[in-house]
Amino acid sequence: MSGQSLKSIGVIGAGAFGAALACAAARAGRSVSLWGRDAAAIAELAGKREIPKLDGLALPEAVHPTADLAQVAGADALILAVPTQALRDVCGQLRDLVAAKTPLILAAKGIERDSGEFISEIAAEILPACVPAVLSGPGFAADIAKAYPTALTLACADRALGERLVKAIGSPAFRLYHSGDMRGVEIGGAAKNVLAIAAGVAAGRGFGESTVAALLARSFAELTRFGLAFGAKPETLAGLSGLGDLILTGTSSRSRNRRFGEELGKGIAIDAAIGDVGLAEGVWTAPILARMAADKGVDMPIAAAVADLVAGKANIDQAIKQLLSRPLRAE
């Protein structure tokens, strides 16, 4: 694979983000296959050529929807755009279908709640012959699909391959920056979802933008402490996939995690908030993030408060009181 051009891209996961990445890869001149598990929905997408989860945006002609995973697995490179908690199952389905040395671009943003494994660890465990890369950063699916200028980070330990992947799916409107720090990129993508819920809670509770700004600044400090404890590079955490994504996710109500927090801040029950917003990835990540931080002795009071909220161990007032009663100390 190292000497071949990456002419075909397989996107696994036909949700909004997967469809958006398929559009981006098609604009970069690739032949794209897009897999979804719902055969009826895929058939409708192939017939109408409109993406329902992206306001009916037209699907590029270079994108070929399919419900047959084997048709996608033979592509020169794969993008896995499935939720973190479904990644292990999908990798297992690919085990007998994908060729050795196939690049796997992991676009999930989370930590597996049962094992505490990062997304690159899951892929390496189940598909050890493939080459993982991690794609993350401040880019909403609709913006990417509509070719609005966006910038993300693509991390791969193999620098030459990482640069080829950037060229294969990147474009002037979808600018990708290569990094060798996969752990830093995947930590940023996972932690920011949890911390964005906290920002949403503050906004939903009626606190002003000054409160949200202070909360996000302290959230970035938590993200940095956690990342450094797990071997991430400071410059990665301060870049697009860390600080950049935290700003976008924590300030925009287009973010499902932020909206979920807003609902909680307004006093809406967790189940009702999930019904209104959909299941935000940060709900799954919060408990394992807080537990991993505690095990490493990393101080993450904001993440811990969110974990208590989603686990039903604290209500909004208790969580806010917990944060405001923190002892004063130097920043």
Rosetta blueprint (number, residue, H / E / L):
1 M L
2 S L
3 G L
4 Q L
5 S L
6 L L
7 K L
8 S E
9 I E
10 G E
11 V E
12 I E
13 G L
14 A L
15 G L
16 A H
17 F H
18 G H
19 A H
20 A H
21 L H
22 A H
23 C H
24 A H
25 A H
26 A H
27 R H
28 A L
29 G L
30 R L
31 S E
32 V E
33 S E
34 L E
35 W E
36 G L
37 R L
38 D L
39 A H
40 A H
41 A H
42 I H
43 A H
44 E H
45 L H
46 A H
47 G H
48 K H
49 R L
50 E E
51 I E
52 P H
53 K H
54 L H
55 D L
56 G L
57 L E
58 A E
59 L L
60 P L
61 E L
62 A L
63 V E
64 H E
65 P E
66 T E
67 A L
68 D L
69 L H
70 A H
71 Q H
72 V H
73 A H
74 G L
75 A L
76 D L
77 A E
78 L E
79 I E
80 L E
81 A L
82 V L
83 P L
84 T H
85 Q H
86 A H
87 L H
88 R H
89 D H
90 V H
91 C H
92 G H
93 Q H
94 L H
95 R L
96 D L
97 L L
98 V L
99 A L
100 A L
101 K L
102 T L
103 P E
104 L E
105 I E
106 L E
107 A L
108 A L
109 K L
110 G L
111 I E
112 E L
113 R L
114 D L
115 S L
116 G L
117 E L
118 F E
119 I H
120 S H
121 E H
122 I H
123 A H
124 A H
125 E H
126 I H
127 L L
128 P L
129 A L
130 C L
131 V E
132 P E
133 A E
134 V E
135 L E
136 S E
137 G L
138 P L
139 G L
140 F L
141 A H
142 A H
143 D H
144 I H
145 A H
146 K L
147 A L
148 Y L
149 P L
150 T E
151 A E
152 L E
153 T E
154 L E
155 A E
156 C E
157 A L
158 D L
159 R H
160 A H
161 L H
162 G H
163 E H
164 R H
165 L H
166 V H
167 K H
168 A H
169 I H
170 G L
171 S L
172 P L
173 A L
174 F E
175 R E
176 L E
177 Y E
178 H E
179 S E
180 G L
181 D L
182 M H
183 R H
184 G H
185 V H
186 E H
187 I H
188 G H
189 G H
190 A H
191 A H
192 K H
193 N H
194 V H
195 L H
196 A H
197 I H
198 A H
199 A H
200 G H
201 V H
202 A H
203 A H
204 G H
205 R L
206 G L
207 F L
208 G L
209 E H
210 S H
211 T H
212 V H
213 A H
214 A H
215 L H
216 L H
217 A H
218 R H
219 S H
220 F H
221 A H
222 E H
223 L H
224 T H
225 R H
226 F H
227 G H
228 L H
229 A H
230 F L
231 G L
232 A L
233 K L
234 P H
235 E H
236 T H
237 L H
238 A L
239 G L
240 L H
241 S H
242 G H
243 L H
244 G H
245 D H
246 L H
247 I H
248 L H
249 T H
250 G H
251 T H
252 S L
253 S L
254 R L
255 S L
256 R H
257 N H
258 R H
259 R H
260 F H
261 G H
262 E H
263 E H
264 L H
265 G H
266 K L
267 G L
268 I L
269 A L
270 I H
271 D H
272 A H
273 A H
274 I H
275 G H
276 D H
277 V H
278 G L
279 L L
280 A L
281 E H
282 G H
283 V H
284 W H
285 T H
286 A H
287 P H
288 I H
289 L H
290 A H
291 R H
292 M H
293 A H
294 A H
295 D H
296 K H
297 G L
298 V L
299 D L
300 M L
301 P H
302 I H
303 A H
304 A H
305 A H
306 V H
307 A H
308 D H
309 L H
310 V H
311 A L
312 G L
313 K L
314 A L
315 N L
316 I H
317 D H
318 Q H
319 A H
320 I H
321 K H
322 Q H
323 L H
324 L H
325 S L
326 R L
327 P L
328 L L
329 R L
330 A L
331 E L
